[in-house]
């Protein structure tokens, strides 16, 4: 199923949204409340963005490091490597803008050093992402409320991802910082809202979270088939831009389904 088909189905589902109270939400019939499906789709698009970005992250950091060391390589050797690559890939042209350019043309020692540095930076970025999730949860719980945190977190995630699509180390690392903050405000709070769809002790809660987490897996799987491939095979900018567009799709769904959530997440906890 294409991304457009999934989004079209999402719009059809959200058209059923209508104002409701917390009691009406929690007294739903059947296995899942309809609001869970909305959150499922929103989280799927957000995870599509996040895992797509993460799939490109380490590779693009290596690309930036190798491009900075470009002058150190032997130009004749690089030309031979490019020619060999183009022959093996049926004449595919390799320019400095191509995602594989600096990986193909660099000497092995530079490529190895770049990979080691890239892995360290990748680990640091992930550590900050998980740390920010704790901070974002506290701010939502005590100050902003879950919905405002999710909305502004999504805006920051989309902004950061689009900024990463612009060439250059400064744009990339600034975009990463913005995305880290956005992820911290988005991810933990939408999961909390899923729990608020159920009364305490409702035996259906576990099934609800299982469905919700399947949305995470779906988004991660689809991003691996699309963003990771497009970014590494065609253009880094195109890959990051696609991730940003998908985040905007998730935000659109969130805005259209606000009324169906009743009072859930509107205000911080007293």
C-alpha positions as CSV (number, residue, x, y, z in Angstrom):
1,X,0.0,0.0,0.0
2,X,1.4,3.4,-1.0
3,X,1.9,6.3,1.4
4,X,-0.8,8.3,-0.4
5,X,-3.3,5.4,0.0
6,X,-2.5,5.2,3.7
7,X,-3.0,9.0,4.1
8,X,-6.2,8.9,2.2
9,X,-7.5,6.1,4.5
10,X,-6.4,8.2,7.4
11,X,-8.5,11.2,6.2
12,X,-11.6,8.9,5.8
13,X,-11.2,7.6,9.3
14,X,-10.8,11.1,10.9
15,X,-14.0,12.4,9.3
16,X,-15.9,10.5,11.9
17,X,-14.4,12.6,14.7
18,X,-16.8,14.6,16.9
19,X,-16.8,16.3,20.3
20,X,-17.1,13.9,23.2
21,X,-16.5,13.7,27.0
22,X,-14.0,11.6,28.8
23,X,-16.7,9.3,30.1
24,X,-18.0,8.7,26.5
25,X,-14.5,7.9,25.4
26,X,-13.7,5.5,28.2
27,X,-17.1,3.7,27.9
28,X,-16.5,2.6,24.3
29,X,-17.9,-0.7,23.0
30,X,-15.7,-3.3,21.5
31,X,-11.9,-3.9,21.7
32,X,-10.6,-0.4,20.7
33,X,-11.8,3.1,21.1
34,X,-11.9,5.0,17.8
35,X,-9.5,7.6,19.2
36,X,-6.9,4.9,19.4
37,X,-7.0,4.5,15.6
38,X,-6.3,8.3,15.2
39,X,-3.3,8.1,17.6
40,X,-2.2,4.9,15.8
41,X,-2.0,6.8,12.5
42,X,-0.4,9.9,13.9
43,X,2.3,7.9,15.7
44,X,2.9,5.8,12.5
45,X,3.7,9.0,10.5
46,X,5.9,10.4,13.3
47,X,7.9,7.1,13.6
48,X,8.1,7.0,9.8
49,X,9.9,10.4,10.1
50,X,12.0,9.5,13.1
51,X,13.3,6.1,11.9
52,X,13.8,7.4,8.3
53,X,15.9,10.2,9.7
54,X,17.8,7.8,11.9
55,X,18.5,5.4,9.0
56,X,20.3,8.2,7.2
57,X,22.0,9.8,10.2
58,X,25.2,7.8,10.6
59,X,25.7,7.6,6.8
60,X,25.3,11.3,6.3
61,X,27.6,12.1,9.2
62,X,30.3,10.0,7.5
63,X,29.5,11.8,4.2
64,X,30.1,15.2,5.9
65,X,33.4,14.0,7.5
66,X,34.7,12.6,4.2
67,X,33.7,15.6,2.2
68,X,35.8,17.7,4.6
69,X,38.7,15.4,4.0
70,X,38.2,15.4,0.2
71,X,41.4,17.3,-0.5
72,X,43.5,14.6,1.2
73,X,42.7,11.9,-1.4
74,X,44.5,11.1,-4.6
75,X,42.5,12.7,-7.5
76,X,43.7,10.1,-10.0
77,X,42.7,7.2,-7.7
78,X,39.3,8.8,-7.1
79,X,38.7,9.2,-10.9
80,X,39.5,5.5,-11.4
81,X,37.1,4.5,-8.6
82,X,34.3,6.7,-10.0
83,X,34.8,5.2,-13.5
84,X,34.7,1.6,-12.0
85,X,31.6,2.3,-10.0
86,X,29.8,3.8,-13.1
87,X,30.7,0.8,-15.2
88,X,29.4,-1.6,-12.5
89,X,26.2,0.3,-12.1
90,X,25.3,0.6,-15.9
91,X,26.6,4.1,-16.4
92,X,25.1,5.7,-13.4
93,X,26.7,9.1,-13.1
94,X,28.5,10.0,-9.8
95,X,28.8,13.7,-8.9
96,X,29.8,15.3,-5.6
97,X,26.1,15.6,-4.7
98,X,25.6,11.9,-5.0
99,X,25.1,10.2,-1.6
100,X,27.8,7.6,-2.3
101,X,30.4,10.0,-3.9
102,X,32.8,10.5,-0.9
103,X,32.4,6.9,0.2
104,X,33.4,5.7,-3.2
105,X,36.3,8.1,-3.7
106,X,37.9,8.1,-0.3
107,X,40.9,6.0,0.7
108,X,40.0,3.2,3.0
109,X,41.8,4.7,6.0
110,X,39.7,7.9,5.7
111,X,36.5,5.9,5.3
112,X,37.3,3.9,8.4
113,X,38.1,6.9,10.5
114,X,34.9,8.6,9.3
115,X,32.8,5.6,10.2
116,X,34.3,5.5,13.8
117,X,33.6,9.2,14.3
118,X,30.2,8.9,12.8
119,X,29.3,6.0,15.2
120,X,30.3,8.1,18.2
121,X,28.3,11.1,17.1
122,X,25.3,8.8,16.3
123,X,25.5,7.4,19.8
124,X,25.6,10.9,21.4
125,X,22.6,12.0,19.4
126,X,20.6,9.0,20.4
127,X,21.5,9.6,24.1
128,X,20.2,13.1,23.9
129,X,17.0,11.9,22.2
130,X,16.2,9.6,25.1
131,X,17.2,12.2,27.7
132,X,15.0,14.8,26.1
133,X,12.0,12.4,26.2
134,X,12.2,12.5,30.0
135,X,12.4,16.3,30.0
136,X,9.6,16.7,27.5
137,X,7.4,14.4,29.5
138,X,7.9,16.6,32.6
139,X,7.1,19.8,30.8
140,X,4.0,18.4,29.3
141,X,2.8,16.9,32.6
142,X,3.4,20.0,34.7
143,X,3.3,23.0,32.4
144,X,2.0,22.6,28.8
145,X,-0.4,19.7,28.7
146,X,0.0,16.7,26.4
147,X,-1.7,18.2,23.3
148,X,0.3,21.4,23.1
149,X,3.5,19.4,23.7
150,X,2.7,17.0,20.9
151,X,1.8,19.8,18.5
152,X,4.9,21.9,19.1
153,X,7.0,18.8,19.2
154,X,5.8,17.8,15.8
155,X,6.4,21.3,14.5
156,X,10.0,21.2,15.8
157,X,10.5,17.7,14.3
158,X,9.3,18.7,10.9
159,X,11.4,22.0,11.0
160,X,14.5,20.1,12.1
161,X,14.2,17.5,9.4
162,X,13.6,20.0,6.7
163,X,16.7,22.0,7.9
164,X,18.8,18.8,7.7
165,X,17.8,18.6,4.0
166,X,19.9,21.8,3.3
167,X,23.6,21.1,2.5
168,X,26.3,21.8,5.0
169,X,27.3,20.7,8.5
170,X,25.8,23.7,10.2
171,X,22.3,23.1,8.8
172,X,22.5,19.4,9.6
173,X,23.6,19.7,13.2
174,X,21.3,22.6,14.0
175,X,18.5,20.5,12.4
176,X,19.4,17.5,14.6
177,X,19.3,19.7,17.7
178,X,15.9,21.0,16.8
179,X,14.6,17.5,16.0
180,X,15.9,16.1,19.4
181,X,13.9,18.7,21.3
182,X,10.8,18.0,19.1
183,X,11.1,14.3,19.6
184,X,11.3,14.8,23.4
185,X,8.0,16.7,23.4
186,X,6.2,14.4,21.0
187,X,7.0,10.8,21.7
188,X,6.4,10.3,25.4
189,X,3.2,12.3,25.5
190,X,1.3,10.7,22.7
191,X,1.9,7.3,24.4
192,X,0.5,8.8,27.7
193,X,-2.6,9.9,25.9
194,X,-3.2,6.3,24.7
195,X,-3.4,5.2,28.4
196,X,-5.9,8.0,29.1
197,X,-8.4,6.4,26.7
198,X,-9.0,3.7,29.3
199,X,-10.4,3.6,32.8
200,X,-8.1,2.3,35.5
201,X,-8.1,-1.5,35.5
202,X,-9.6,-1.8,32.0
203,X,-8.5,-5.2,30.7
204,X,-8.5,-3.9,27.1
205,X,-5.7,-1.5,27.8
206,X,-3.0,-4.0,26.9
207,X,-4.6,-4.8,23.6
208,X,-4.8,-1.1,22.9
209,X,-1.1,-0.5,23.5
210,X,-0.3,-3.5,21.3
211,X,-2.2,-1.9,18.5
212,X,-0.5,1.4,19.1
213,X,3.0,-0.1,19.1
214,X,2.2,-1.9,15.8
215,X,1.8,1.6,14.4
216,X,5.4,2.3,15.5
217,X,6.6,-0.9,13.8
218,X,4.7,-0.1,10.6
219,X,6.1,3.4,10.4
220,X,9.7,2.1,11.0
221,X,9.2,-0.6,8.4
222,X,7.9,1.7,5.7
223,X,10.6,4.3,6.3
224,X,13.2,1.7,5.8
225,X,11.7,0.9,2.4
226,X,11.4,4.5,1.3
227,X,13.4,7.2,3.1
228,X,16.5,5.1,3.7
229,X,16.6,3.9,0.1
230,X,15.9,7.3,-1.5
231,X,18.4,9.1,0.7
232,X,21.3,6.7,0.0
233,X,20.5,6.0,-3.6
234,X,19.4,9.3,-5.0
235,X,19.8,12.4,-2.7
236,X,20.3,13.1,1.0
237,X,18.1,16.2,0.7
238,X,15.3,14.3,-0.9
239,X,15.4,11.7,1.9
240,X,15.3,14.2,4.7
241,X,12.6,16.3,2.9
242,X,10.4,13.2,2.5
243,X,10.8,12.6,6.3
244,X,9.7,16.2,7.0
245,X,6.7,15.9,4.7
246,X,5.6,12.7,6.5
247,X,5.8,14.5,9.8
248,X,3.5,17.2,8.5
249,X,1.0,14.5,7.5
250,X,1.0,13.2,11.0
251,X,0.5,16.8,12.4
252,X,-2.4,17.3,9.9
253,X,-4.1,14.1,11.2
254,X,-3.6,15.3,14.8
255,X,-5.2,18.7,14.1
256,X,-8.2,17.2,12.4
257,X,-8.9,14.7,15.2
258,X,-8.6,17.1,18.1
259,X,-12.3,17.2,18.9
260,X,-12.6,13.5,19.2
261,X,-10.2,13.5,22.1
262,X,-12.5,15.5,24.4
263,X,-10.6,16.9,27.4
264,X,-7.7,14.4,27.1
265,X,-4.4,16.2,27.2
266,X,-5.8,19.7,27.1
267,X,-4.4,20.8,30.4
268,X,-1.4,19.8,32.6
269,X,-2.0,17.7,35.6
270,X,-2.8,19.7,38.8
